[in-house]
Amino acid sequence: MTKIEELNEYLKRLKLEKRELILAGKKTSAIDIKIKEVEDEIKATQI
């Protein structure tokens, strides 16, 4: 797998984890930060 594919898979897992936290009524601020960091890294890798 390429780095971008790995990051996209990680991002997918984070978003699923966030969904589970929302359904459980828990805070998502920490995972939101991780998601933003991964999205930024994907953008930086694509350039």
Number of C-alpha atoms within 10 A of each C-alpha: 6 7 12 14 11 12 17 15 12 14 19 13 13 17 16 12 14 20 14 13 14 12 9 9 9 11 11 14 10 9 15 14 11 14 19 12 13 17 15 12 14 18 11 9 11 9 5
